[in-house]
Amino acid sequence: MVDSSYFNRSSADNIKYPLITDKATRLLENNQYSFIVNPHSDKITIKAAIEYLFNVKVIKVNTCHLPKKKRRVGKYVGWKSHYKKAIVTLSEGDTINLFAEN
C-alpha cells in the first residue's frame, strides 16, 4: 500500500468515475481499469485513492490528457471539455467490480 502521508480523504475526490468503452473492457482481461480523474491529480494520489476506495494493490498507473473536441447538435457548435484518463494496473488476484449485479 501507499504511504499514508500521500493520502487524505479529499484525495478520493480525484477519481471521478470509471470509463466503460470497448477498449476499456478489453483491458479488463489484463487486469487494467480505466478511470476519469481530476486533471490536476498526479499518479501518486491516483494510486493512493484507488487503493483506499477499492482495497486493492496497484502496480502501475498510466495517465494521459485527452484534448477538447468539437461537437454539434443541429446547427449549434460546442466543445466537449478536455479530461484526464488514468489506466490502473492491479496486482494478480485483485479485481474491481464495475458492473453491479441486481
Chimera marker file (.cmm) of the C-alpha trace (Angstrom):
<marker_set name="trace">
<marker id="1" x="0.000" y="0.000" z="0.000" r="1" g="1" b="0" radius="0.5"/>
<marker id="2" x="0.966" y="3.630" z="-0.462" r="1" g="1" b="0" radius="0.5"/>
<marker id="3" x="2.390" y="5.624" z="2.421" r="1" g="1" b="0" radius="0.5"/>
<marker id="4" x="-0.456" y="7.358" z="4.250" r="1" g="1" b="0" radius="0.5"/>
<marker id="5" x="1.311" y="10.726" z="4.058" r="1" g="1" b="0" radius="0.5"/>
<marker id="6" x="0.317" y="10.893" z="0.371" r="1" g="1" b="0" radius="0.5"/>
<marker id="7" x="-3.356" y="10.303" z="1.080" r="1" g="1" b="0" radius="0.5"/>
<marker id="8" x="-6.073" y="12.264" z="2.764" r="1" g="1" b="0" radius="0.5"/>
<marker id="9" x="-9.828" y="11.916" z="2.433" r="1" g="1" b="0" radius="0.5"/>
<marker id="10" x="-10.066" y="14.631" z="-0.207" r="1" g="1" b="0" radius="0.5"/>
<marker id="11" x="-7.712" y="12.591" z="-2.419" r="1" g="1" b="0" radius="0.5"/>
<marker id="12" x="-10.582" y="10.190" z="-3.073" r="1" g="1" b="0" radius="0.5"/>
<marker id="13" x="-12.347" y="13.053" z="-4.847" r="1" g="1" b="0" radius="0.5"/>
<marker id="14" x="-9.689" y="12.897" z="-7.568" r="1" g="1" b="0" radius="0.5"/>
<marker id="15" x="-11.367" y="9.789" z="-9.007" r="1" g="1" b="0" radius="0.5"/>
<marker id="16" x="-14.489" y="10.915" z="-10.887" r="1" g="1" b="0" radius="0.5"/>
<marker id="17" x="-15.901" y="7.765" z="-12.496" r="1" g="1" b="0" radius="0.5"/>
<marker id="18" x="-14.834" y="4.577" z="-14.300" r="1" g="1" b="0" radius="0.5"/>
<marker id="19" x="-14.548" y="4.701" z="-18.081" r="1" g="1" b="0" radius="0.5"/>
<marker id="20" x="-16.546" y="1.980" z="-19.849" r="1" g="1" b="0" radius="0.5"/>
<marker id="21" x="-15.617" y="1.783" z="-23.539" r="1" g="1" b="0" radius="0.5"/>
<marker id="22" x="-14.712" y="-1.018" z="-25.941" r="1" g="1" b="0" radius="0.5"/>
<marker id="23" x="-11.012" y="-0.570" z="-25.305" r="1" g="1" b="0" radius="0.5"/>
<marker id="24" x="-11.522" y="-0.339" z="-21.543" r="1" g="1" b="0" radius="0.5"/>
<marker id="25" x="-13.452" y="-3.617" z="-21.452" r="1" g="1" b="0" radius="0.5"/>
<marker id="26" x="-10.670" y="-5.307" z="-23.459" r="1" g="1" b="0" radius="0.5"/>
<marker id="27" x="-8.160" y="-4.030" z="-20.904" r="1" g="1" b="0" radius="0.5"/>
<marker id="28" x="-10.124" y="-5.729" z="-18.107" r="1" g="1" b="0" radius="0.5"/>
<marker id="29" x="-8.696" y="-9.051" z="-19.340" r="1" g="1" b="0" radius="0.5"/>
<marker id="30" x="-5.202" y="-7.754" z="-18.467" r="1" g="1" b="0" radius="0.5"/>
<marker id="31" x="-6.413" y="-6.610" z="-15.033" r="1" g="1" b="0" radius="0.5"/>
<marker id="32" x="-6.270" y="-2.940" z="-16.095" r="1" g="1" b="0" radius="0.5"/>
<marker id="33" x="-9.051" y="-0.498" z="-15.210" r="1" g="1" b="0" radius="0.5"/>
<marker id="34" x="-9.720" y="2.948" z="-16.739" r="1" g="1" b="0" radius="0.5"/>
<marker id="35" x="-10.925" y="5.943" z="-14.744" r="1" g="1" b="0" radius="0.5"/>
<marker id="36" x="-11.622" y="9.600" z="-15.474" r="1" g="1" b="0" radius="0.5"/>
<marker id="37" x="-9.705" y="11.629" z="-12.898" r="1" g="1" b="0" radius="0.5"/>
<marker id="38" x="-9.166" y="15.243" z="-11.913" r="1" g="1" b="0" radius="0.5"/>
<marker id="39" x="-6.831" y="16.878" z="-14.491" r="1" g="1" b="0" radius="0.5"/>
<marker id="40" x="-4.613" y="18.272" z="-11.701" r="1" g="1" b="0" radius="0.5"/>
<marker id="41" x="-4.064" y="14.982" z="-9.849" r="1" g="1" b="0" radius="0.5"/>
<marker id="42" x="-0.799" y="13.090" z="-10.098" r="1" g="1" b="0" radius="0.5"/>
<marker id="43" x="-0.041" y="9.374" z="-10.268" r="1" g="1" b="0" radius="0.5"/>
<marker id="44" x="0.798" y="9.008" z="-6.579" r="1" g="1" b="0" radius="0.5"/>
<marker id="45" x="-2.534" y="10.414" z="-5.383" r="1" g="1" b="0" radius="0.5"/>
<marker id="46" x="-4.430" y="8.388" z="-8.023" r="1" g="1" b="0" radius="0.5"/>
<marker id="47" x="-2.735" y="5.207" z="-6.783" r="1" g="1" b="0" radius="0.5"/>
<marker id="48" x="-3.468" y="6.044" z="-3.145" r="1" g="1" b="0" radius="0.5"/>
<marker id="49" x="-7.123" y="6.828" z="-3.892" r="1" g="1" b="0" radius="0.5"/>
<marker id="50" x="-7.711" y="3.589" z="-5.854" r="1" g="1" b="0" radius="0.5"/>
<marker id="51" x="-6.064" y="1.505" z="-3.129" r="1" g="1" b="0" radius="0.5"/>
<marker id="52" x="-8.144" y="3.228" z="-0.449" r="1" g="1" b="0" radius="0.5"/>
<marker id="53" x="-11.509" y="3.135" z="-2.245" r="1" g="1" b="0" radius="0.5"/>
<marker id="54" x="-11.377" y="-0.415" z="-3.612" r="1" g="1" b="0" radius="0.5"/>
<marker id="55" x="-8.968" y="-2.117" z="-1.160" r="1" g="1" b="0" radius="0.5"/>
<marker id="56" x="-6.683" y="-3.452" z="-3.921" r="1" g="1" b="0" radius="0.5"/>
<marker id="57" x="-2.935" y="-3.357" z="-4.666" r="1" g="1" b="0" radius="0.5"/>
<marker id="58" x="-1.999" y="-1.088" z="-7.588" r="1" g="1" b="0" radius="0.5"/>
<marker id="59" x="1.130" y="-1.978" z="-9.564" r="1" g="1" b="0" radius="0.5"/>
<marker id="60" x="1.203" y="0.783" z="-12.174" r="1" g="1" b="0" radius="0.5"/>
<marker id="61" x="-0.695" y="3.947" z="-13.154" r="1" g="1" b="0" radius="0.5"/>
<marker id="62" x="-0.614" y="5.353" z="-16.702" r="1" g="1" b="0" radius="0.5"/>
<marker id="63" x="-2.198" y="8.755" z="-17.367" r="1" g="1" b="0" radius="0.5"/>
<marker id="64" x="-2.931" y="10.876" z="-20.417" r="1" g="1" b="0" radius="0.5"/>
<marker id="65" x="-4.599" y="14.219" z="-21.075" r="1" g="1" b="0" radius="0.5"/>
<marker id="66" x="-7.244" y="13.979" z="-23.780" r="1" g="1" b="0" radius="0.5"/>
<marker id="67" x="-7.953" y="17.161" z="-25.786" r="1" g="1" b="0" radius="0.5"/>
<marker id="68" x="-11.234" y="19.014" z="-26.025" r="1" g="1" b="0" radius="0.5"/>
<marker id="69" x="-13.322" y="18.064" z="-29.056" r="1" g="1" b="0" radius="0.5"/>
<marker id="70" x="-15.832" y="19.909" z="-31.190" r="1" g="1" b="0" radius="0.5"/>
<marker id="71" x="-19.413" y="18.605" z="-31.006" r="1" g="1" b="0" radius="0.5"/>
<marker id="72" x="-22.532" y="19.763" z="-32.826" r="1" g="1" b="0" radius="0.5"/>
<marker id="73" x="-26.193" y="19.484" z="-32.007" r="1" g="1" b="0" radius="0.5"/>
<marker id="74" x="-28.070" y="20.588" z="-35.098" r="1" g="1" b="0" radius="0.5"/>
<marker id="75" x="-26.759" y="23.965" z="-36.147" r="1" g="1" b="0" radius="0.5"/>
<marker id="76" x="-25.169" y="24.685" z="-32.774" r="1" g="1" b="0" radius="0.5"/>
<marker id="77" x="-21.474" y="24.009" z="-32.322" r="1" g="1" b="0" radius="0.5"/>
<marker id="78" x="-19.963" y="23.461" z="-28.903" r="1" g="1" b="0" radius="0.5"/>
<marker id="79" x="-16.967" y="21.906" z="-27.233" r="1" g="1" b="0" radius="0.5"/>
<marker id="80" x="-16.635" y="18.779" z="-25.124" r="1" g="1" b="0" radius="0.5"/>
<marker id="81" x="-14.188" y="19.682" z="-22.354" r="1" g="1" b="0" radius="0.5"/>
<marker id="82" x="-10.808" y="18.007" z="-22.052" r="1" g="1" b="0" radius="0.5"/>
<marker id="83" x="-10.229" y="15.418" z="-19.332" r="1" g="1" b="0" radius="0.5"/>
<marker id="84" x="-7.554" y="13.187" z="-17.870" r="1" g="1" b="0" radius="0.5"/>
<marker id="85" x="-7.712" y="9.413" z="-18.137" r="1" g="1" b="0" radius="0.5"/>
<marker id="86" x="-5.881" y="7.012" z="-15.826" r="1" g="1" b="0" radius="0.5"/>
<marker id="87" x="-5.303" y="3.351" z="-16.662" r="1" g="1" b="0" radius="0.5"/>
<marker id="88" x="-4.593" y="1.453" z="-13.442" r="1" g="1" b="0" radius="0.5"/>
<marker id="89" x="-2.926" y="-1.975" z="-13.417" r="1" g="1" b="0" radius="0.5"/>
<marker id="90" x="-3.783" y="-4.139" z="-10.425" r="1" g="1" b="0" radius="0.5"/>
<marker id="91" x="-1.784" y="-6.971" z="-8.920" r="1" g="1" b="0" radius="0.5"/>
<marker id="92" x="-2.636" y="-10.560" z="-9.757" r="1" g="1" b="0" radius="0.5"/>
<marker id="93" x="-5.756" y="-11.735" z="-7.917" r="1" g="1" b="0" radius="0.5"/>
<marker id="94" x="-7.192" y="-8.266" z="-7.221" r="1" g="1" b="0" radius="0.5"/>
<marker id="95" x="-10.327" y="-7.135" z="-9.050" r="1" g="1" b="0" radius="0.5"/>
<marker id="96" x="-12.724" y="-4.190" z="-9.018" r="1" g="1" b="0" radius="0.5"/>
<marker id="97" x="-16.412" y="-4.901" z="-9.606" r="1" g="1" b="0" radius="0.5"/>
<marker id="98" x="-17.519" y="-2.151" z="-12.011" r="1" g="1" b="0" radius="0.5"/>
<marker id="99" x="-20.789" y="-3.778" z="-13.050" r="1" g="1" b="0" radius="0.5"/>
<marker id="100" x="-23.397" y="-4.029" z="-10.296" r="1" g="1" b="0" radius="0.5"/>
<marker id="101" x="-25.318" y="-7.268" z="-10.077" r="1" g="1" b="0" radius="0.5"/>
<marker id="102" x="-29.053" y="-6.939" z="-9.490" r="1" g="1" b="0" radius="0.5"/>
<link id1="1" id2="2" r="1" g="1" b="0" radius="0.2"/>
<link id1="2" id2="3" r="1" g="1" b="0" radius="0.2"/>
<link id1="3" id2="4" r="1" g="1" b="0" radius="0.2"/>
<link id1="4" id2="5" r="1" g="1" b="0" radius="0.2"/>
<link id1="5" id2="6" r="1" g="1" b="0" radius="0.2"/>
<link id1="6" id2="7" r="1" g="1" b="0" radius="0.2"/>
<link id1="7" id2="8" r="1" g="1" b="0" radius="0.2"/>
<link id1="8" id2="9" r="1" g="1" b="0" radius="0.2"/>
<link id1="9" id2="10" r="1" g="1" b="0" radius="0.2"/>
<link id1="10" id2="11" r="1" g="1" b="0" radius="0.2"/>
<link id1="11" id2="12" r="1" g="1" b="0" radius="0.2"/>
<link id1="12" id2="13" r="1" g="1" b="0" radius="0.2"/>
<link id1="13" id2="14" r="1" g="1" b="0" radius="0.2"/>
<link id1="14" id2="15" r="1" g="1" b="0" radius="0.2"/>
<link id1="15" id2="16" r="1" g="1" b="0" radius="0.2"/>
<link id1="16" id2="17" r="1" g="1" b="0" radius="0.2"/>
<link id1="17" id2="18" r="1" g="1" b="0" radius="0.2"/>
<link id1="18" id2="19" r="1" g="1" b="0" radius="0.2"/>
<link id1="19" id2="20" r="1" g="1" b="0" radius="0.2"/>
<link id1="20" id2="21" r="1" g="1" b="0" radius="0.2"/>
<link id1="21" id2="22" r="1" g="1" b="0" radius="0.2"/>
<link id1="22" id2="23" r="1" g="1" b="0" radius="0.2"/>
<link id1="23" id2="24" r="1" g="1" b="0" radius="0.2"/>
<link id1="24" id2="25" r="1" g="1" b="0" radius="0.2"/>
<link id1="25" id2="26" r="1" g="1" b="0" radius="0.2"/>
<link id1="26" id2="27" r="1" g="1" b="0" radius="0.2"/>
<link id1="27" id2="28" r="1" g="1" b="0" radius="0.2"/>
<link id1="28" id2="29" r="1" g="1" b="0" radius="0.2"/>
<link id1="29" id2="30" r="1" g="1" b="0" radius="0.2"/>
<link id1="30" id2="31" r="1" g="1" b="0" radius="0.2"/>
<link id1="31" id2="32" r="1" g="1" b="0" radius="0.2"/>
<link id1="32" id2="33" r="1" g="1" b="0" radius="0.2"/>
<link id1="33" id2="34" r="1" g="1" b="0" radius="0.2"/>
<link id1="34" id2="35" r="1" g="1" b="0" radius="0.2"/>
<link id1="35" id2="36" r="1" g="1" b="0" radius="0.2"/>
<link id1="36" id2="37" r="1" g="1" b="0" radius="0.2"/>
<link id1="37" id2="38" r="1" g="1" b="0" radius="0.2"/>
<link id1="38" id2="39" r="1" g="1" b="0" radius="0.2"/>
<link id1="39" id2="40" r="1" g="1" b="0" radius="0.2"/>
<link id1="40" id2="41" r="1" g="1" b="0" radius="0.2"/>
<link id1="41" id2="42" r="1" g="1" b="0" radius="0.2"/>
<link id1="42" id2="43" r="1" g="1" b="0" radius="0.2"/>
<link id1="43" id2="44" r="1" g="1" b="0" radius="0.2"/>
<link id1="44" id2="45" r="1" g="1" b="0" radius="0.2"/>
<link id1="45" id2="46" r="1" g="1" b="0" radius="0.2"/>
<link id1="46" id2="47" r="1" g="1" b="0" radius="0.2"/>
<link id1="47" id2="48" r="1" g="1" b="0" radius="0.2"/>
<link id1="48" id2="49" r="1" g="1" b="0" radius="0.2"/>
<link id1="49" id2="50" r="1" g="1" b="0" radius="0.2"/>
<link id1="50" id2="51" r="1" g="1" b="0" radius="0.2"/>
<link id1="51" id2="52" r="1" g="1" b="0" radius="0.2"/>
<link id1="52" id2="53" r="1" g="1" b="0" radius="0.2"/>
<link id1="53" id2="54" r="1" g="1" b="0" radius="0.2"/>
<link id1="54" id2="55" r="1" g="1" b="0" radius="0.2"/>
<link id1="55" id2="56" r="1" g="1" b="0" radius="0.2"/>
<link id1="56" id2="57" r="1" g="1" b="0" radius="0.2"/>
<link id1="57" id2="58" r="1" g="1" b="0" radius="0.2"/>
<link id1="58" id2="59" r="1" g="1" b="0" radius="0.2"/>
<link id1="59" id2="60" r="1" g="1" b="0" radius="0.2"/>
<link id1="60" id2="61" r="1" g="1" b="0" radius="0.2"/>
<link id1="61" id2="62" r="1" g="1" b="0" radius="0.2"/>
<link id1="62" id2="63" r="1" g="1" b="0" radius="0.2"/>
<link id1="63" id2="64" r="1" g="1" b="0" radius="0.2"/>
<link id1="64" id2="65" r="1" g="1" b="0" radius="0.2"/>
<link id1="65" id2="66" r="1" g="1" b="0" radius="0.2"/>
<link id1="66" id2="67" r="1" g="1" b="0" radius="0.2"/>
<link id1="67" id2="68" r="1" g="1" b="0" radius="0.2"/>
<link id1="68" id2="69" r="1" g="1" b="0" radius="0.2"/>
<link id1="69" id2="70" r="1" g="1" b="0" radius="0.2"/>
<link id1="70" id2="71" r="1" g="1" b="0" radius="0.2"/>
<link id1="71" id2="72" r="1" g="1" b="0" radius="0.2"/>
<link id1="72" id2="73" r="1" g="1" b="0" radius="0.2"/>
<link id1="73" id2="74" r="1" g="1" b="0" radius="0.2"/>
<link id1="74" id2="75" r="1" g="1" b="0" radius="0.2"/>
<link id1="75" id2="76" r="1" g="1" b="0" radius="0.2"/>
<link id1="76" id2="77" r="1" g="1" b="0" radius="0.2"/>
<link id1="77" id2="78" r="1" g="1" b="0" radius="0.2"/>
<link id1="78" id2="79" r="1" g="1" b="0" radius="0.2"/>
<link id1="79" id2="80" r="1" g="1" b="0" radius="0.2"/>
<link id1="80" id2="81" r="1" g="1" b="0" radius="0.2"/>
<link id1="81" id2="82" r="1" g="1" b="0" radius="0.2"/>
<link id1="82" id2="83" r="1" g="1" b="0" radius="0.2"/>
<link id1="83" id2="84" r="1" g="1" b="0" radius="0.2"/>
<link id1="84" id2="85" r="1" g="1" b="0" radius="0.2"/>
<link id1="85" id2="86" r="1" g="1" b="0" radius="0.2"/>
<link id1="86" id2="87" r="1" g="1" b="0" radius="0.2"/>
<link id1="87" id2="88" r="1" g="1" b="0" radius="0.2"/>
<link id1="88" id2="89" r="1" g="1" b="0" radius="0.2"/>
<link id1="89" id2="90" r="1" g="1" b="0" radius="0.2"/>
<link id1="90" id2="91" r="1" g="1" b="0" radius="0.2"/>
<link id1="91" id2="92" r="1" g="1" b="0" radius="0.2"/>
<link id1="92" id2="93" r="1" g="1" b="0" radius="0.2"/>
<link id1="93" id2="94" r="1" g="1" b="0" radius="0.2"/>
<link id1="94" id2="95" r="1" g="1" b="0" radius="0.2"/>
<link id1="95" id2="96" r="1" g="1" b="0" radius="0.2"/>
<link id1="96" id2="97" r="1" g="1" b="0" radius="0.2"/>
<link id1="97" id2="98" r="1" g="1" b="0" radius="0.2"/>
<link id1="98" id2="99" r="1" g="1" b="0" radius="0.2"/>
<link id1="99" id2="100" r="1" g="1" b="0" radius="0.2"/>
<link id1="100" id2="101" r="1" g="1" b="0" radius="0.2"/>
<link id1="101" id2="102" r="1" g="1" b="0" radius="0.2"/>
</marker_set>
